[in-house]
Amino acid sequence: MDFSDSFNELNRLWRNFSPQRTESMKHTNQQLLRQIPSVDTVLKACEAAASGRRFPQKIVVQAIRDSIEQIRQRIVSGKAEKLDQEAMQHQIIADIEQRAAAVMNPHYRRVINAAGIVLHTGLGRAVLCSEAIEQIRDEMGGYSLLQVDLADGKRSRRDRRIEDLLTVLTGAEAATVVNNNAAATSIVLNTVAKDREVIVSRGQLVEIGGSFRLPDVMAFSGAKLVEVGTTNKTHPKDYKNAITENTAAILRIHPSNYKIQGFSSEVGLEELVEIAHSNNLVMIDDVGAGSLIDFSKFGFAPEPTLAQSIAAGADLVTASADKLIGASQGGIILGRTDLITAVRKNQFARIVRVGKLTLTALEATLKLFLDEATALARIPTIEMLIRPPETIAKQAKRIVAKVLKALPDAPIAIESGFSQTGSGSLPAQNMQTTLVAITPKTSAQSMAAQLRNYKTPIFPRIQKQKVLLDPRTLRQDEEKTITQAIIEILSTP
């Protein structure tokens, strides 16, 4: 650029940002601001239109205010078009339908999980079995039996039915349920070890979802943490040497959301039970994800089941009710009758108790485990975890073939990959899968956003500028929706 060009460019910038131009813009903006219609004016227009009759007035008024404020901000920032009052009013009314619908439509609604993460925390974790949905629909529509004894009409325990099922399935003497496993661990520690010491291996001081850490949970419970061993190795003598007159329990936390591999070792549950009982201590086993079946028979690394923990002699066992069990969110507590009774009497029990919907879903799910073959076929979480790779591959190929039939030049292909369990379950155990891979002309982030904003939101994952969809986590009728969404999005210029 020579001197003449530089001078012309500076002159252009001066003209654009000169005081005269700035004053002119201010004057124009003030005129536009005066043209913004009042809330009452727009409301009267809406009441005469369909949008005013479809939604509650409070929602319509708020939508009008939000739309007017958006226009005001555009004018102030100099980004508004030169609209007159009538044009502005039409624009606001057109905007109200979308804003009001966004408020009134269900937020907690069905989405399609195409990310291949079976227990996706952001998408509600375990998918409830149809038996649970049907029982909630059929039995919970009116008043329902919660904690009244049918024989004498007197108040009873609301967890009695769940206890009956869990004792049969695990061999435990007694059982109860709270709202999640963190609550289960907290109330157990508060019950048996408030103001006393609990011994835990350093290698088990985990952080769970949402940055909640076990030491913080223990502090909240009132128990005093005593760390033993090192991150990678803990020996029986570490536990024995840490026992004092103020020790109440030994706590084992199964690492259900991570793995320590290599030069490492830990003390087995049976040996911990022996150490605890020989010193009159309570043995607490937090198995985290929990399971009622042995997943090792399906090629997964061995994970402790609730029945195995009870059989090993643990006095109290805690676990999640969803995750590998596949029910609604909850925390299961199993163990000795006297300790479970004490947990029920704890003042925290009312704070963390569950409601009828959780109990109903858990009952329906636990009943399926009475026959393992039924559980494998009927519980969505388990069915997805053990779904054969060849079945997934066939579904991926069908989706790609249908898209290519509609759009022969579509940037879509098949790729091999891995699914994940998610939610701190079966860590480091990726599952072989077949992915539908799309390399959009626009960015992968842009296409993923379009999928999330589809009429039924679809959640894929993004990797190396590709949009990846994993059929493992698709439900029965979702293949058609996925295919149609891809075709529509790729067809849009």
BELLIN-V282888 format. One record per residue. N is the residue number from 0. SS is DSSP state (A for helix, B for strand, O for the rest). D_CENTER is the distance of its C-alpha to the mean C-alpha in whole Angstrom. Layout:
N|SS|D_CENTER  N|SS|D_CENTER
This chain:
0|O|57  1|O|60  2|A|62  3|A|62  4|A|59  5|A|57  6|A|60  7|A|58  8|A|55  9|A|55  10|A|57  11|A|55  12|A|52  13|A|55  14|A|55  15|A|51  16|A|51  17|O|54  18|A|55  19|A|56  20|A|53  21|A|51  22|A|53  23|A|53  24|A|49  25|A|49  26|A|51  27|A|49  28|A|46  29|A|48  30|A|49  31|A|46  32|A|44  33|A|47  34|A|46  35|O|43  36|O|43  37|O|42  38|A|39  39|A|42  40|A|43  41|A|40  42|A|39  43|A|43  44|A|42  45|A|39  46|A|40  47|O|42  48|O|40  49|A|37  50|A|34  51|A|36  52|A|36  53|A|33  54|O|31  55|O|31  56|A|34  57|A|31  58|A|29  59|A|32  60|A|33  61|A|30  62|A|30  63|A|34  64|A|33  65|A|30  66|A|32  67|A|36  68|A|34  69|A|33  70|A|36  71|A|38  72|A|36  73|A|37  74|A|40  75|A|40  76|O|39  77|O|41  78|O|39  79|O|40  80|O|42  81|O|46  82|O|45  83|O|47  84|A|46  85|A|46  86|A|44  87|A|41  88|A|41  89|A|40  90|A|37  91|A|36  92|A|36  93|A|35  94|A|32  95|A|31  96|A|30  97|A|27  98|A|26  99|A|27  100|A|25  101|A|22  102|A|22  103|A|23  104|O|20  105|O|17  106|O|14  107|O|12  108|O|13  109|O|13  110|O|12  111|B|13  112|B|11  113|O|14  114|O|13  115|O|14  116|B|10  117|O|10  118|O|7  119|O|5  120|A|2  121|A|3  122|A|5  123|O|4  124|O|5  125|O|8  126|O|11  127|O|13  128|O|17  129|A|19  130|A|21  131|A|19  132|A|18  133|A|22  134|A|23  135|A|21  136|A|23  137|A|26  138|A|26  139|O|24  140|O|26  141|O|29  142|O|29  143|O|28  144|O|29  145|O|27  146|O|30  147|B|33  148|O|35  149|O|37  150|O|40  151|O|41  152|O|39  153|O|38  154|B|35  155|O|33  156|O|30  157|O|26  158|O|25  159|A|28  160|A|27  161|A|24  162|A|26  163|A|29  164|A|26  165|A|25  166|A|28  167|A|29  168|A|27  169|A|27  170|O|30  171|O|29  172|O|32  173|B|29  174|B|26  175|B|24  176|B|20  177|B|18  178|O|15  179|O|13  180|A|15  181|A|15  182|A|17  183|A|19  184|A|20  185|A|21  186|A|23  187|A|25  188|A|26  189|A|27  190|A|29  191|A|31  192|A|31  193|O|31  194|O|34  195|O|34  196|B|33  197|B|30  198|B|31  199|B|28  200|B|28  201|A|28  202|A|26  203|A|23  204|O|22  205|O|19  206|B|16  207|B|13  208|A|10  209|A|11  210|A|14  211|B|15  212|B|18  213|A|20  214|A|23  215|A|22  216|A|20  217|A|24  218|A|26  219|A|24  220|A|25  221|O|29  222|O|29  223|B|31  224|B|29  225|B|32  226|B|31  227|B|33  228|O|33  229|O|32  230|O|29  231|O|30  232|B|32  233|O|33  234|O|36  235|A|37  236|A|40  237|A|37  238|A|36  239|A|39  240|A|41  241|A|38  242|O|39  243|O|41  244|O|42  245|O|39  246|B|36  247|B|34  248|B|32  249|B|31  250|B|27  251|B|25  252|B|22  253|O|21  254|O|19  255|O|16  256|O|15  257|O|18  258|O|21  259|O|25  260|O|27  261|O|31  262|O|33  263|O|31  264|B|32  265|O|31  266|O|32  267|O|31  268|A|30  269|A|34  270|A|35  271|A|33  272|A|34  273|A|38  274|A|38  275|A|36  276|A|38  277|A|41  278|O|41  279|O|39  280|O|36  281|B|33  282|B|31  283|B|27  284|B|24  285|B|21  286|O|19  287|O|16  288|O|14  289|O|17  290|O|19  291|O|21  292|O|23  293|O|24  294|A|22  295|A|25  296|A|27  297|A|25  298|O|25  299|O|23  300|O|24  301|O|25  302|O|22  303|O|23  304|O|23  305|A|23  306|A|27  307|A|28  308|A|27  309|A|29  310|A|32  311|O|32  312|O|33  313|O|30  314|O|30  315|B|27  316|B|24  317|B|20  318|B|17  319|B|13  320|O|14  321|O|11  322|O|10  323|O|14  324|O|15  325|O|13  326|O|13  327|O|11  328|O|10  329|O|13  330|B|15  331|B|19  332|B|22  333|B|25  334|B|28  335|O|32  336|A|33  337|A|34  338|A|31  339|A|29  340|A|31  341|A|31  342|A|28  343|A|28  344|A|31  345|O|29  346|O|29  347|A|25  348|A|24  349|A|25  350|A|22  351|O|19  352|O|20  353|O|18  354|O|19  355|A|21  356|A|18  357|A|16  358|A|19  359|A|20  360|A|17  361|A|18  362|A|21  363|A|21  364|A|19  365|A|21  366|A|24  367|A|23  368|O|24  369|O|27  370|O|28  371|A|26  372|A|27  373|A|26  374|A|22  375|A|22  376|A|23  377|A|21  378|O|18  379|A|16  380|A|14  381|A|17  382|A|19  383|A|17  384|A|17  385|O|21  386|O|21  387|O|25  388|A|25  389|A|28  390|A|26  391|A|23  392|A|26  393|A|28  394|A|25  395|A|25  396|A|29  397|A|29  398|A|26  399|A|29  400|A|32  401|A|31  402|A|30  403|A|33  404|A|35  405|A|34  406|O|35  407|O|37  408|O|36  409|O|32  410|O|31  411|B|29  412|B|29  413|B|28  414|B|26  415|B|26  416|B|22  417|B|20  418|B|16  419|B|14  420|O|12  421|O|9  422|O|8  423|O|11  424|O|13  425|O|16  426|O|16  427|O|19  428|O|19  429|O|19  430|B|20  431|B|22  432|B|22  433|B|24  434|B|22  435|B|23  436|B|24  437|B|25  438|O|27  439|O|28  440|O|31  441|O|29  442|O|26  443|A|23  444|A|21  445|A|23  446|A|22  447|A|19  448|A|19  449|A|21  450|A|19  451|A|16  452|O|19  453|O|20  454|O|21  455|O|18  456|O|15  457|B|15  458|B|13  459|O|15  460|B|15  461|B|18  462|B|21  463|O|25  464|O|25  465|B|24  466|B|21  467|B|20  468|B|18  469|B|18  470|A|19  471|A|17  472|A|14  473|O|16  474|O|17  475|O|21  476|O|22  477|A|20  478|A|22  479|A|25  480|A|22  481|A|21  482|A|25  483|A|26  484|A|24  485|A|25  486|A|28  487|A|28  488|A|27  489|A|29  490|A|32  491|O|31  492|O|34
